[in-house]
Amino acid sequence: MKLHTRQLTCAAIVGAAYAVLSIFGSVFGITYGPIQCRFSEALCVLPFLMPETAWGLGVGCLIANLLSPYGILDIVVGSAATLLAALLTARCKKKWLAPLLEQVYAPLPPVAANMVLVGLVLAYEQAGTSAAFWPTYAFNALTVGAGEIVACYGLGMLLLWRLEKSKALQNYLQNR
């Protein structure tokens, strides 16, 4: 996909917003850890409308994860989870989905990717390869997944519905 200056700028703004919202959430202790709800994850629905924002989200998550207490594993795997989720969300607007179902599926990739991958990182950091790994993974996957549902299906769907009605967004989409 060839990106123009306007699209790169949009991706950069979304990435910066993701990083700032994540860092802001860390002040309240909800950005990192087994029980987390990143407000920034609501932005992960944006590739549904603007696929060019997927890479911006990946970079924004990478920047935010540089502050993670879980180190390099979270920096790499956590950031990859967000990038993968964003790229999959961009593919939700395809002909094989019924138009009404497209929006419902848009938040699903971030929920699933973070639940599985971030759950694994947290479980490994907490239990290593001991016998406690799988119960710890189940707990972390459940709590990360719950936070993702709140962020992506709660805040993200609200964002998606409002943006689709925005004249400014319609203008942007026509002039890309």
Buried (B, 14 or more C-beta within 10 A) or exposed (E): EEBEEEBEEBBBEBBBBBBBBBBBBBEEEBBBBBBBBBBBBBBBBBBBBBBBBBBBBBBBBBBBBEBBEBEEBBBEBBBBBBBBBBBBBBBBBEEEBEEEEBBEBBBBBBBBBBBBBBBBBBBBBBBEEEEEBEEBBEBBBBBBBBBBBBBBBBBBBEBBEEBEEEEEBEEBEEEE
